[in-house]
């Protein structure tokens, strides 16, 4: 129909045409809007995005008072004959002269010790679960020297039977990291030691992500045929990634500021590195030798980001003053060393020397069995310090597994010490925690008692352990 013919359409017909269009056009626009609305938040590279937020909910708790115990607060002097009151998931009171509120459940701590919940800054529970068969080895995405686009939480198996054993050892919070096969291995996730059907139910609400990076022999060995095959290749690999990340960050920051035109294309790997540059993600760097750590710090200085902690750091004692000056913590073993060339210069006083230089010393595990004995690792390092004439108090040493790793995870304002207002993550030990005979008797997380050694019927069992049934009244476990 020509324009002239259309203009000659009778008025009634024109009315019908208009009526049809009046219906069809809004429907079409609504469909278009519906399509636009269906595009989720994944369409944008938002800084500090949290697309998989925690669904953790604290277990029910009761007003509780632990009295007449020796309280190692990790925030000051040890309190002898002290009382700690837990209410609504927080620490309500702590001290030698605390009035116990009416209605509180009273736990007698006579002859026992109270500490903050242990925090492990370096674990692979869930990504390397038990049983350790090949089909569940999900900690290393070794397809490329740089894989910042992977997130450890997507490998965590919440039914790993190692989780309840960590809880029974006094561990209340842990950082689960990817492995160290890559120069950049991916994001970590911070978990609470609580049962859940999903990893999101274990995630520490609001905890920052970490980024696992690695140097030295591991990426050299894994990628020898493709590169990097040398330490200079390691450094070049990090630098190349951060050059791209800086350009990516600038493009997105500009678009987010004015939102003109189409947004830049997303890149999951560069997005992670851009958030490192913004300070939103904490860098956790696997490095053994002093010169590897120096190279890592040079890269961080070049691109303007901070390293939160060096992990393993067998030679950290050689540059302890530099770590103190730069505010970098050291997540270390008590006495591992000598098992490969980059660990050949290990000394048992590593933690003590790092601490003595003014840097934050941390005892970490990197091992499911060692995670159950972090308190003993503190004792070994403390003993070595005293052998060398380095005087480190127990009040300072307890910080190596509490407030210092809390700082490495960016959570020291919420956990890591027994102070009023902090999360009620607390452990009651049957003996001095630095004794080889000490065991965690009771463990509270957010004020809820999650483990009681005196009540085996209440112990956490994963799906993998459904056939394991404890006998009541202290009978044998089968």
C-alpha positions as CSV (number, residue, x, y, z in Angstrom):
1,X,0.0,0.0,0.0
2,X,1.4,3.3,-1.0
3,X,1.5,6.3,1.2
4,X,-1.4,7.9,-0.7
5,X,-3.4,4.7,-0.3
6,X,-2.7,4.6,3.4
7,X,-3.8,8.1,3.8
8,X,-7.1,7.3,2.1
9,X,-7.9,4.4,4.6
10,X,-11.4,5.2,6.1
11,X,-11.2,6.7,9.5
12,X,-12.7,3.6,11.2
13,X,-10.0,1.4,9.6
14,X,-7.3,3.9,10.7
15,X,-8.7,3.7,14.2
16,X,-8.4,-0.1,14.1
17,X,-4.8,0.0,12.8
18,X,-3.9,2.5,15.5
19,X,-5.5,0.3,18.1
20,X,-3.5,-2.8,17.0
21,X,-0.3,-0.8,17.0
22,X,-1.2,0.6,20.5
23,X,-1.3,-3.0,21.7
24,X,1.6,-4.5,19.7
25,X,4.2,-1.8,20.3
26,X,4.0,-1.8,24.2
27,X,4.2,-5.7,24.0
28,X,7.3,-5.5,21.8
29,X,8.9,-3.0,24.1
30,X,8.0,-5.0,27.2
31,X,9.6,-8.1,25.6
32,X,12.7,-6.0,24.8
33,X,12.8,-4.7,28.4
34,X,12.3,-8.3,29.6
35,X,15.3,-9.4,27.6
36,X,17.3,-6.5,28.9
37,X,16.3,-7.3,32.5
38,X,17.3,-10.9,32.1
39,X,21.0,-9.9,31.7
40,X,22.3,-10.5,35.2
41,X,25.1,-8.8,37.1
42,X,27.6,-11.0,35.1
43,X,27.3,-8.5,32.3
44,X,29.4,-5.9,34.1
45,X,32.9,-6.0,35.7
46,X,32.0,-4.3,39.0
47,X,35.0,-3.7,41.4
48,X,34.9,-5.9,44.4
49,X,32.0,-7.9,43.0
50,X,30.7,-10.8,45.0
51,X,28.7,-12.9,42.6
52,X,28.6,-15.9,45.0
53,X,27.9,-14.4,48.4
54,X,28.0,-16.3,51.6
55,X,24.8,-18.0,52.8
56,X,26.3,-18.8,56.2
57,X,24.0,-18.6,59.2
58,X,25.4,-19.0,62.7
59,X,24.1,-22.0,64.6
60,X,21.8,-21.3,67.6
61,X,23.8,-20.1,70.6
62,X,23.2,-19.7,74.3
63,X,24.4,-17.1,76.7
64,X,27.6,-18.8,78.0
65,X,30.2,-18.0,80.6
66,X,33.6,-19.8,80.8
67,X,34.9,-19.1,84.2
68,X,38.0,-19.6,86.3
69,X,40.2,-20.3,83.2
70,X,43.5,-19.0,82.1
71,X,42.6,-16.7,79.2
72,X,45.2,-16.1,76.5
73,X,43.5,-13.2,74.7
74,X,46.0,-12.5,71.9
75,X,45.3,-8.9,72.7
76,X,47.3,-8.3,75.8
77,X,48.4,-10.1,79.0
78,X,47.2,-13.5,80.0
79,X,44.3,-13.4,82.5
80,X,44.6,-16.0,85.2
81,X,41.3,-17.1,86.8
82,X,39.5,-15.2,84.1
83,X,36.0,-15.3,82.7
84,X,34.8,-15.0,79.2
85,X,31.1,-14.3,78.4
86,X,29.6,-15.1,75.1
87,X,26.2,-13.6,74.0
88,X,24.5,-13.4,70.6
89,X,27.5,-14.6,68.8
90,X,29.8,-11.9,70.3
91,X,32.2,-11.7,73.2
92,X,30.3,-9.8,75.8
93,X,32.9,-9.6,78.5
94,X,36.4,-10.8,79.4
95,X,38.4,-10.3,82.6
96,X,39.4,-11.4,86.0
97,X,36.4,-9.8,87.7
98,X,33.4,-10.4,85.4
99,X,29.8,-10.7,86.7
100,X,28.2,-13.7,85.1
101,X,24.8,-12.7,83.7
102,X,21.7,-14.5,85.0
103,X,20.6,-17.5,82.9
104,X,24.1,-18.1,81.5
105,X,25.3,-21.6,80.9
106,X,28.4,-21.8,83.1
107,X,31.4,-23.8,81.9
108,X,34.0,-24.5,84.6
109,X,37.5,-23.7,83.2
110,X,39.5,-24.6,86.3
111,X,42.9,-25.8,85.3
112,X,42.0,-25.2,81.6
113,X,42.9,-22.6,79.0
114,X,40.9,-20.3,76.7
115,X,42.3,-19.0,73.4
116,X,40.8,-17.4,70.3
117,X,39.8,-19.8,67.6
118,X,42.8,-21.0,65.6
119,X,43.1,-19.5,62.1
120,X,45.0,-21.3,59.3
121,X,46.1,-18.9,56.6
122,X,47.1,-21.6,54.2
123,X,45.1,-24.8,53.7
124,X,43.9,-27.0,50.8
125,X,41.1,-28.7,52.6
126,X,38.2,-29.4,50.3
127,X,40.2,-28.8,47.1
128,X,42.5,-31.8,48.0
129,X,40.0,-33.8,50.1
130,X,40.3,-37.2,51.6
131,X,40.4,-39.8,50.2
132,X,43.2,-38.4,48.1
133,X,42.3,-40.1,44.8
134,X,42.9,-38.5,41.4
135,X,39.3,-37.8,40.6
136,X,39.0,-35.3,43.5
137,X,42.4,-33.5,43.1
138,X,41.0,-30.1,42.2
139,X,43.5,-27.6,43.6
140,X,45.6,-26.9,40.6
141,X,44.3,-25.7,37.2
142,X,47.6,-26.4,35.4
143,X,46.6,-25.6,31.9
144,X,48.3,-22.2,31.7
145,X,51.1,-20.5,33.8
146,X,48.5,-17.8,34.8
147,X,45.0,-18.8,35.8
148,X,43.7,-15.8,37.8
149,X,40.2,-16.6,36.5
150,X,39.7,-19.7,38.6
151,X,38.2,-19.5,42.2
152,X,39.1,-22.2,44.8
153,X,35.5,-22.2,46.2
154,X,34.3,-23.9,43.0
155,X,36.5,-26.9,43.8
156,X,35.8,-27.2,47.5
157,X,34.0,-30.4,48.5
158,X,32.1,-29.5,51.8
159,X,31.9,-33.2,52.7
160,X,35.7,-33.5,53.1
161,X,36.2,-35.5,56.3
162,X,39.2,-33.4,57.1
163,X,36.9,-30.4,58.0
164,X,35.5,-31.8,61.2
165,X,39.0,-32.9,62.3
166,X,40.2,-29.3,61.8
167,X,37.3,-28.1,64.0
168,X,38.2,-30.7,66.7
169,X,41.7,-29.3,66.7
170,X,40.5,-25.8,67.5
171,X,40.6,-24.4,64.0
172,X,37.6,-22.1,63.5
173,X,38.6,-20.2,60.3
174,X,40.8,-21.2,57.3
175,X,41.9,-19.8,54.0
176,X,41.5,-22.4,51.2
177,X,44.0,-21.6,48.4
178,X,44.6,-23.1,45.0
179,X,47.8,-25.0,44.6
180,X,51.2,-23.6,43.6
181,X,51.7,-25.0,40.2
182,X,51.1,-21.7,38.4
183,X,52.6,-18.3,38.5
184,X,49.1,-17.0,39.3
185,X,46.9,-19.8,40.6
186,X,43.5,-18.2,41.2
187,X,41.4,-16.8,44.1
188,X,41.3,-18.2,47.6
189,X,38.2,-18.5,49.8
190,X,37.9,-18.0,53.6
191,X,35.8,-20.6,55.3
192,X,34.4,-21.2,58.7
193,X,34.8,-24.7,60.2
194,X,31.1,-25.5,60.1
195,X,29.0,-28.2,58.4
196,X,27.2,-27.2,55.3
197,X,25.8,-28.9,52.2
198,X,27.4,-26.1,50.1
199,X,30.6,-24.2,50.2
200,X,28.6,-20.9,50.3
201,X,27.2,-22.0,53.6
202,X,30.8,-22.2,55.0
203,X,32.0,-18.9,53.5
204,X,33.0,-16.2,56.0
205,X,30.6,-13.4,55.3
206,X,32.3,-10.3,53.9
207,X,35.8,-11.8,53.9
208,X,38.0,-10.5,51.1
209,X,39.3,-12.8,48.4
210,X,42.9,-13.7,48.3
211,X,45.0,-14.3,45.2
212,X,47.4,-17.2,45.1
213,X,50.7,-16.5,43.3
214,X,53.7,-18.7,43.2
215,X,57.4,-18.4,42.4
216,X,60.4,-20.6,42.1
217,X,60.6,-24.3,41.5
218,X,57.0,-25.2,41.2
219,X,55.9,-23.2,38.1
220,X,59.4,-23.9,36.6
221,X,58.9,-27.6,37.0
222,X,55.3,-27.7,35.7
223,X,55.9,-25.5,32.7
224,X,59.5,-26.3,31.8
225,X,58.5,-27.3,28.3
226,X,56.3,-24.3,27.6
227,X,57.7,-21.7,29.9
228,X,58.4,-20.2,32.3
229,X,61.4,-22.4,32.6
230,X,63.6,-19.9,34.6
231,X,63.1,-17.5,37.4
232,X,63.5,-14.6,35.0
233,X,60.6,-16.2,33.1
234,X,58.6,-16.2,36.4
235,X,59.1,-12.4,36.8
236,X,58.4,-11.7,33.2
237,X,55.2,-13.7,33.4
238,X,53.8,-11.7,36.4
239,X,54.8,-8.4,34.8
240,X,53.1,-9.3,31.5
241,X,49.9,-10.1,33.3
242,X,49.8,-7.0,35.4
243,X,50.6,-4.8,32.3
244,X,47.4,-6.2,30.8
245,X,45.5,-5.8,34.1
246,X,46.4,-2.2,34.5
247,X,45.1,-1.4,31.0
248,X,41.9,-3.4,31.8
249,X,41.4,-1.6,35.1
250,X,41.7,1.8,33.4
251,X,39.2,0.9,30.7
252,X,36.6,-0.3,33.2
253,X,37.2,2.5,35.8
254,X,36.6,5.0,33.0
255,X,33.4,3.3,31.9
256,X,32.1,2.9,35.4
257,X,32.7,6.6,36.1
258,X,30.7,7.9,33.1
259,X,28.8,4.8,31.8
260,X,28.9,6.1,28.2
261,X,28.5,3.7,25.4
262,X,28.8,-0.1,25.6
263,X,30.9,-1.4,28.5
264,X,34.2,-3.0,27.7
265,X,34.3,-6.8,27.3
266,X,34.8,-8.7,30.5
267,X,37.9,-10.9,31.1
268,X,37.6,-13.0,34.3
269,X,41.4,-13.3,34.8
270,X,42.2,-9.6,34.3
271,X,39.2,-8.7,36.4
272,X,40.8,-10.5,39.3
273,X,44.1,-8.8,38.8
274,X,42.4,-5.4,38.4
275,X,40.9,-5.9,41.8
276,X,44.4,-6.7,43.2
277,X,45.5,-3.3,41.7
278,X,42.5,-1.6,43.4
279,X,43.4,-3.2,46.7
280,X,40.2,-5.3,46.9
281,X,42.0,-8.7,46.7
282,X,44.8,-9.7,49.1
283,X,47.9,-11.2,47.5
284,X,49.1,-14.5,49.1
285,X,52.4,-15.3,47.5
286,X,54.0,-18.8,47.7
287,X,57.8,-18.1,47.9
288,X,60.6,-20.0,49.6
289,X,63.9,-18.1,49.0
290,X,64.9,-14.6,49.9
291,X,65.8,-13.7,46.3
292,X,62.4,-15.0,45.0
293,X,60.6,-12.8,47.6
294,X,62.7,-9.8,46.6
295,X,61.7,-10.4,43.0
296,X,58.0,-10.6,44.0
297,X,58.3,-7.4,46.0
298,X,59.9,-5.6,43.0
299,X,56.9,-6.6,40.8
300,X,54.4,-5.4,43.5
301,X,56.3,-2.1,43.8
302,X,56.3,-1.7,40.0
303,X,52.6,-2.0,39.7
304,X,51.6,-0.4,43.0
305,X,49.9,-3.3,44.8
306,X,50.7,-4.7,48.2
307,X,51.6,-8.3,49.2
308,X,49.7,-9.4,52.2
309,X,51.7,-12.5,53.1
310,X,54.5,-14.7,51.8
311,X,53.7,-18.3,52.3
312,X,56.2,-21.0,53.3
313,X,59.0,-18.4,53.2
314,X,61.7,-20.8,54.3
315,X,64.3,-18.0,54.0
316,X,62.1,-15.3,55.4
317,X,64.5,-14.9,58.3
318,X,67.1,-13.5,55.8
319,X,64.9,-10.5,54.9
320,X,62.8,-10.3,58.1
321,X,63.7,-6.6,58.4
322,X,62.5,-5.9,54.9
323,X,59.2,-7.7,55.6
324,X,58.7,-5.6,58.7
325,X,59.5,-2.4,56.8
326,X,57.0,-3.2,54.0
327,X,54.3,-4.5,56.4
328,X,54.3,-8.0,54.8
329,X,53.4,-11.0,57.0
330,X,55.1,-14.4,56.7
331,X,53.0,-17.5,56.9
332,X,55.6,-20.2,57.8
333,X,56.1,-23.7,59.0
334,X,57.8,-24.3,62.3
335,X,60.5,-26.7,61.1
336,X,60.0,-27.9,57.6
337,X,63.0,-27.5,55.3
338,X,65.6,-29.4,53.3
339,X,63.1,-31.3,51.1
340,X,64.1,-29.5,47.9
341,X,66.7,-27.1,46.8
342,X,64.7,-23.9,47.5
343,X,64.0,-25.2,51.0
344,X,67.6,-26.2,51.7
345,X,68.4,-23.1,53.9
346,X,65.5,-23.7,56.3
347,X,66.1,-23.0,60.0
348,X,63.9,-23.9,63.0
349,X,64.2,-20.4,64.3
350,X,62.5,-18.9,61.2
351,X,59.3,-17.8,63.0
352,X,61.2,-16.5,66.0
353,X,63.6,-14.4,63.8
354,X,60.8,-13.0,61.7
355,X,58.9,-12.1,64.9
356,X,62.0,-10.6,66.5
357,X,62.6,-8.3,63.5
358,X,59.1,-6.8,64.0
359,X,57.3,-8.5,61.2
360,X,54.0,-10.4,61.6
361,X,54.9,-14.1,62.0
362,X,52.2,-16.7,61.3
363,X,52.2,-20.5,61.7
364,X,50.4,-22.1,58.8
365,X,49.8,-25.7,57.8
366,X,49.6,-26.4,54.1
367,X,48.8,-29.9,55.3
368,X,45.6,-31.5,56.6
369,X,47.5,-33.4,59.3
370,X,49.6,-30.4,60.3
371,X,46.5,-28.3,60.6
372,X,45.5,-30.4,63.5
373,X,48.6,-29.5,65.4
374,X,49.2,-25.8,64.8
375,X,49.4,-25.2,68.5
376,X,52.3,-27.6,68.8
377,X,54.1,-25.9,65.9
378,X,53.9,-22.7,67.9
379,X,55.5,-24.5,70.9
380,X,58.3,-25.9,68.8
381,X,59.2,-22.5,67.4
382,X,59.0,-21.0,70.9
383,X,61.3,-23.6,72.2
384,X,63.8,-23.0,69.4
385,X,63.7,-19.2,70.1
386,X,64.6,-19.8,73.8
387,X,67.4,-22.1,72.8
388,X,68.9,-19.3,70.8
389,X,68.3,-16.8,73.6
390,X,65.4,-15.0,71.9
391,X,62.9,-14.1,74.5
392,X,59.4,-14.3,73.1
393,X,56.5,-14.4,75.5
394,X,53.6,-16.8,75.3
395,X,51.3,-13.8,74.9
396,X,53.1,-13.0,71.7
397,X,53.5,-16.5,70.5
398,X,49.7,-17.2,70.6
399,X,49.3,-14.4,68.1
400,X,51.0,-16.6,65.5
401,X,47.9,-18.7,65.1
402,X,45.2,-16.1,66.0
403,X,45.4,-12.4,65.4
404,X,48.3,-12.5,62.9
405,X,46.6,-14.8,60.4
406,X,43.4,-12.9,61.0
407,X,45.3,-9.8,59.8
408,X,46.6,-11.7,56.8
409,X,43.0,-12.4,55.8
410,X,41.9,-8.9,56.5
411,X,39.7,-10.1,59.4
412,X,41.5,-8.9,62.4
413,X,38.7,-6.5,63.3
414,X,36.3,-9.4,63.7
415,X,38.3,-12.5,64.8
416,X,41.7,-13.5,66.2
417,X,41.5,-12.1,69.7
418,X,39.3,-12.3,72.8
419,X,38.1,-8.8,73.0
420,X,34.6,-7.3,73.7
421,X,32.6,-7.0,70.6
422,X,34.5,-9.5,68.5
423,X,33.0,-12.7,67.1
424,X,32.8,-15.3,69.8
425,X,35.2,-17.8,68.2
426,X,36.7,-19.4,71.3
427,X,38.5,-22.6,72.2
428,X,38.7,-24.3,75.6
429,X,41.8,-26.4,76.0
430,X,42.1,-29.2,78.6
431,X,45.8,-28.3,79.1
432,X,48.2,-25.5,78.2
433,X,47.7,-25.2,74.4
434,X,51.5,-25.3,73.9
435,X,51.7,-28.8,75.5
436,X,52.0,-31.8,73.2
437,X,49.3,-33.4,75.3
438,X,46.8,-30.5,75.0
439,X,43.5,-31.1,73.2
440,X,40.7,-28.8,72.3
441,X,37.8,-29.7,74.6
442,X,35.2,-27.3,73.4
443,X,35.0,-25.0,70.4
444,X,32.6,-22.2,69.9
445,X,32.0,-20.4,66.5
446,X,30.0,-17.2,66.7
447,X,29.0,-18.2,70.2
448,X,27.6,-21.6,69.2
449,X,29.3,-24.7,70.6
450,X,30.3,-26.6,67.5
451,X,32.5,-29.2,69.1
452,X,32.4,-30.9,72.5
453,X,35.0,-33.6,73.1
454,X,33.0,-34.7,76.2
455,X,29.9,-35.4,74.1
456,X,30.9,-37.7,71.2
457,X,27.3,-38.1,70.0
458,X,27.3,-34.4,68.9
459,X,30.4,-34.6,66.7
460,X,30.2,-33.5,63.1
461,X,30.2,-36.3,60.6
462,X,30.4,-35.7,56.9
463,X,28.4,-37.7,54.4
464,X,31.6,-39.7,53.7
465,X,31.6,-40.9,57.3
466,X,28.0,-41.9,57.8
467,X,29.1,-45.4,58.7
468,X,31.2,-44.2,61.6
469,X,29.1,-44.3,64.8
470,X,30.5,-43.2,68.2
471,X,29.5,-45.2,71.3
472,X,28.0,-43.3,74.2
473,X,29.6,-42.8,77.6
474,X,33.2,-42.8,76.5
475,X,33.0,-46.2,74.8
476,X,35.3,-47.2,71.9
477,X,34.6,-45.5,68.6
478,X,34.2,-47.9,65.6
